[in-house]
Amino acid sequence: MKKPVIFLPLIALTLAVILYVWLGDSSERVLVPADLEFPQGSNHSSSVFENGVISLAQKDGSTQTISGSFSVSDTEQLDENFYRLFEAETSVEASQYDIYYDEIGATLLIALHSEPISIARENAVQALERKLSVTRSALCSFDVMVLTNSYVNAYHAGADLGVPGCPGAVVLE
């Protein structure tokens, strides 16, 4: 009869630890798996960017149409409404990140693939500014998530790092 009494505190402690890890301090984190692997594409064609125009959600809830420097050759359709944007010229900087566009949510996701993530993030944001033909302050108004996974940086994995220089962005050294 004493064995169940011993296991009850252990079970309660285990559940408390699991709940703390799961619910913890979520003010700085988004619920994205820390080991998230970002899609690496297939050879589908894209028609969303044929005219160089996309819609982007703004942080205030509205949507804005952007005429950027997009072309079908600069995009890759990964899923029905999910695209990878890339620069026509391949560079070392471009291998540090991927930029994704979710057509349904009209949102952008920057996935950082290499350390130092501060440099990868800055290079990605500069590329996005060129693609959208917008300034940094204008980019701050759009719904843009900047993420990395635990293979790249365990400390910042799953956190929305934000666009550098924008309110709420994580300061990286």
C-alpha positions in Angstrom: 0.0 0.0 0.0 2.9 2.4 0.5 4.1 2.2 -3.1 1.2 4.2 -4.6 1.7 6.9 -2.0 5.4 7.3 -3.1 4.5 7.5 -6.8 1.8 10.1 -6.4 4.2 12.9 -5.5 6.5 11.9 -8.3 3.6 11.9 -10.8 2.5 15.3 -9.5 6.0 16.7 -9.8 6.4 15.3 -13.3 3.1 16.9 -14.4 4.0 20.2 -12.8 7.4 20.2 -14.7 5.6 19.4 -18.0 3.0 22.1 -17.5 5.7 24.7 -16.6 7.8 23.8 -19.7 4.7 23.9 -21.9 3.1 27.0 -20.5 6.1 28.8 -19.0 6.8 32.4 -19.8 5.2 32.7 -23.2 5.5 36.5 -23.4 8.6 36.3 -25.6 7.9 33.0 -27.4 5.6 31.9 -30.0 4.3 28.3 -30.1 6.7 27.1 -32.8 8.5 23.8 -32.3 12.2 24.5 -31.4 13.4 21.9 -33.9 11.2 23.2 -36.8 12.6 22.3 -40.1 11.7 24.9 -42.8 10.4 23.6 -46.2 13.1 23.4 -48.8 11.0 23.4 -51.9 9.8 21.6 -54.9 9.7 22.6 -58.5 6.1 24.0 -58.7 5.5 27.2 -60.6 3.9 30.2 -59.0 1.2 32.5 -60.4 0.8 34.7 -57.3 3.7 36.9 -58.2 3.2 37.2 -62.0 2.5 40.9 -61.8 5.0 41.6 -59.0 2.1 42.4 -56.6 1.3 40.8 -53.3 -1.0 41.6 -50.4 0.6 41.9 -47.0 -1.1 42.0 -43.6 -0.3 44.9 -41.4 0.1 44.8 -37.6 -3.0 47.0 -37.3 -5.1 44.2 -38.9 -5.5 45.9 -42.3 -4.0 44.6 -45.6 -1.8 46.5 -48.0 -1.1 45.7 -51.7 2.6 45.9 -52.5 4.2 46.2 -55.9 7.6 44.8 -55.4 10.3 43.4 -57.6 8.8 39.9 -57.7 8.7 37.6 -60.6 7.7 34.0 -61.1 11.4 33.1 -61.4 12.1 34.5 -58.0 9.4 32.4 -56.2 8.8 28.8 -55.5 5.4 27.4 -54.6 5.8 25.0 -51.7 2.2 24.3 -50.9 -1.1 25.5 -52.3 -0.8 29.0 -50.6 2.7 29.0 -49.3 5.7 30.3 -51.3 9.5 30.7 -50.9 10.9 34.0 -52.2 14.5 34.2 -53.2 16.9 36.5 -55.1 17.7 35.8 -58.7 21.4 36.0 -57.9 22.6 33.3 -55.5 24.9 34.6 -52.9 26.5 33.4 -49.6 24.2 35.8 -47.8 21.1 34.2 -49.4 22.1 30.8 -47.9 21.8 32.2 -44.4 18.0 32.5 -44.6 14.8 31.8 -46.5 11.8 34.2 -46.9 8.4 32.6 -47.1 5.0 34.1 -48.0 1.7 32.8 -46.7 -0.9 33.9 -49.2 -3.9 33.1 -46.9 -2.6 35.1 -43.9 -0.8 37.6 -46.2 2.2 37.2 -43.9 5.9 36.8 -44.3 8.2 34.5 -42.4 12.0 34.8 -42.4 13.8 31.5 -41.4 17.4 32.0 -40.3 19.7 29.1 -41.2 23.1 30.1 -39.9 25.0 31.9 -37.1 25.6 34.6 -36.3 21.8 35.0 -36.5 22.1 38.8 -36.1 23.9 39.0 -39.4 21.6 36.5 -41.1 18.6 38.4 -39.9 20.0 41.7 -41.2 20.9 40.3 -44.6 17.4 38.7 -44.9 15.6 41.9 -43.9 17.7 43.9 -46.4 16.8 41.4 -49.1 13.1 41.7 -48.2 13.3 45.5 -48.3 14.7 45.2 -51.8 12.1 42.7 -52.9 9.2 44.8 -51.5 10.8 48.1 -52.5 10.0 49.5 -49.0 12.0 51.2 -46.2 12.7 49.6 -42.8 10.1 51.8 -41.1 7.5 50.7 -43.6 8.5 47.0 -43.1 7.9 47.5 -39.4 4.2 47.9 -40.0 3.9 44.5 -41.8 3.2 41.2 -40.2 6.7 39.6 -40.5 8.0 36.8 -38.3 11.7 36.1 -38.0 12.5 32.6 -36.6 15.2 30.1 -36.2 15.3 26.5 -35.0 17.3 24.7 -32.3 19.8 23.4 -34.8 20.9 26.9 -35.6 20.5 28.6 -32.2 19.0 26.8 -29.2 18.5 29.9 -27.1 16.4 31.8 -29.7 14.7 28.8 -31.3 11.0 29.3 -31.7 11.0 32.9 -30.7 9.8 35.6 -33.0 13.0 37.7 -33.2 11.3 40.5 -35.1 12.7 42.9 -37.7 15.8 44.7 -36.4 15.1 48.4 -35.6 11.3 47.7 -35.2 9.4 48.0 -31.9 9.5 44.7 -30.1 12.4 43.2 -32.0 14.9 41.1 -30.0 18.2 42.8 -29.8 20.9 40.4 -31.0 24.6 40.8 -30.5 
